[in-house]
Amino acid sequence: MTMVKEIMGQCMVEAAFSSDVSRWSSTSTQRKRFCFKRQRTVSMLIPTFSELKTMFRQQVPFVKLDEFSKRELDLNQVTLTIAGTVTIKNSRITDNQEMMMAMMFQHFDTCNNSVRERGIFMQLVSTEIDPRTTETKLSNPVVFDWLKHFKIGAERSTCKVEFEIDSNFGFPGAVIVTNKYDKEIFLEGFSIEGVVDIACNSWVQPDKVHPEARIFFSNKAYLPCHTPAGLKELRKEELKQLRGNGKGVRRGGERVYDYDVYNDLGNPDKGKEHVRPILGTKGYPSPRRCRTGRPPATTDKRYESPVNSLVESYVPRDEVFEGVRKEALDVEKLKGTTRNLIPYIKSCITKCGDFKQLSDVQNIYKRKHVDKMKPQNENGTTAKWSLPMNMGKIQNDVEEYFKFNTPPIISRNGCCLQDEELGRQALAGINPLSIKRLETFPPVSGLDPSIRGSQKSALEEEHIIDHLDGMSIKQAMAENKLFILDYHDAYLPFLNGINARDDRKAYATRTILYLTRLGTLKPIAIELSLPQGEPSKQVVTPPLDATSHWLWQIAKAHVSSNDAGVHQLVHHWLRTHACMEPFIIAAHRQLSIMHPIFKLLKPHLKHTIQINALAREALINEGGIIESDFSPNKYSTEIISAAYRDWWRFDMEALPADLVRRGMAEPDPTQPHGLRLVVEDYPYANDGLLIWFALENLVRTYVNYYYRDGMMVQSDSELQAWYSEAVHVGHADHANASWWPRLSTPSDLTSILTTLIWVASVQHSAVNFGQYPLGGYVPMRSPHMKKLLPKEGDPEYKDFLEDPEGYLLSCLPNLFETTKFLAVVNILSQHSPDEEYLGQRKDLSDWAGDPEIIHTFYEFSMDLKRIEKEIENRNKDPKRRNRCAAGIPPYELLMATSGPGVTCRGVPNSISI
Ligand SMILES: [Fe+2]
């Protein structure tokens, strides 16, 4: 309890014990402290907390009064004045122009309007129904002029407000707010000390633009069936506001959450080449996204017009990036643009910009351990700038400054992707989700032979038998020694289209890997497939001579490029960003902010709709960065849709289920959590399981606290509506799938919530924050390839024999494409300075009425600290060669906390980049 008090403060913990909603009654004790006068307002002395507890616990059931009783009540009617504090967060003013605007706003608003025409109107709402009118009890409306308290430069302003309530008002449970200014305000909170706390944390729009009054409920959690009578209608009204009417263009400042298909990725008005399938329609299944209602395209009304300077992208107001998060993103975007300037000019001048030698690639990055911008004195201290300067040095320094930071991976692998590194990255890289245990040899395609023709693998025993330490293939498979990276079915249907471009060439690859006695994976054969009709399949094996050495290197580069595309489109975008969005939309539409499950999920829902909207504008849209940088090119949307159709299942998104599905773990009751990993040193799974079970423990305790049995789960109307809508509307294209988990018991709910929080936090971090540090060196991980393997007889074969390294470099993106790619993955790998990590909550007041939950959450935070320590120890353990060996970076992606910037660690609560 001491710890809890430290976290929450004494007052809130005490308030938490006043769990019963009762009414204020005129007892003799109260009369000593209150001065009552009939029909007159008087000052109110705030009672002590223990007095309030006594008063509130005398719950009186609602009884409609007869006329006599009403008259009695009227005769005894008195009014009290009760004081509260409103906190408003001031806009972050970042430059002089904004400062001037703020001052002008303050001045003109004060001059032009009387206090009755401007200001913030508030009314307290009782938790009780008025027995005379059978309506919710309200205080008098009060208005206060926030601008009088507004200080430019201050982070927040607080104002005192006084309400008049009658003596039978009951317990305050909400506040209704109307903004009569011309500008939106950010309402941070409202409190009546010791009585009620309301964490608002929301933008309130001017009523001239959005006339609906806002409702903010007290922090206490209520299941729908426990909602106090006075708040029931408001609870429904608030959700109605959030659902909107499903029509028209959504305007900035609104807070409506609704669904739509992905009809905004193509741009038919620019021409046929710019049309993309509408994801979420027949033939192209997809999760739904947040509806914006933008006007249709001119040439094809099925498409939404793209965002431009006149038509902005709608995102519900409270989802929008603000403050330091927005500033940090803007700075990184600017830095990225600047870093691309010189490579762009060079590419234009040379009309090509291909890398000729490895040093051309390495020159993109900063030299290590050099303070680039600051000249040094002889004694090594930093000198002040002095004139005259060496202009050549300045140029070098400026160039150096705008270079990319050296990703940790580059210093360890100067040239191409080494065999052991390919295997290690499948277990501890940015895509640890594709590796599977080999269960059938040769591998079998799941593509429809009537459409794609026979897809018999070219892999044969002779390709791998010499690498199995004397075992047969059957024996090696039985002993869990063989694994596969299989991108055959993901790419093959699209290869004709992808390879039609002169500057994009890809195979559909399969890589067989062998588990060595050291616990590392070693690639032993690569199958490269092209569509039927061409000399379609070949197998490349580890080298025996100089030529086969380079062919093996180029084949591995193709594997890595296949992996980069699937990682970005499927494991990163689809499985985390896109598949979470329907659950987020449904949560806002169906779960009241008072609902305990909404309170649990809230930090895991934040900013995802915003980052996904930005992705639709610039990353996954036609001509966007994903299309232009990665192999799948204009087939990216189709690959996403095919993976969703053929492969994605919600029940398999739980870590243990995913590992078992891929054959990477087996049920084993002797193990701590009933699961045994097939590869013991599998860093993503090793660390992930620790967090998974800690998270599951938190969620189970939480769910069991609010739901005693299955009946409570089944009868929770909001909870059932949330899950049903997420499945039937948000994931409508899979609505009838049999694999959706039921939601009937506390255990079902625990499983669903653990999976969602896992996906939003840990899973996303595992595939997101290593993108630059572990994937920012194109010779090791190229987002696309320009050439296939050279063949004898090809015009370029002679060039290959003369300069194989040059040939390999000419397969990679050119200088400008590379710097563009690096700038993007660098931004995507950033942590914002205001990041909230798993195990952290800025505002624990959500559980003000439930101190046991705060204890549980605190224990979860401690679990994560212990897990961080354990990960640190694992990274120092030389037996774990996939995370502790010469020249390899430690695996820290699942360490919960991090500083800002690109750190290759840290698990934020939500998907926000
Ligand atoms: Fe992401």
Boltz pocket constraint, residues with backbone or C-beta under 6 A from the ligand:
constraints:
  - pocket:
      binder: B
      contacts: [[A, 572], [A, 577], [A, 764], [A, 768], [A, 828], [A, 911], [A, 913]]
      max_distance: 6.0
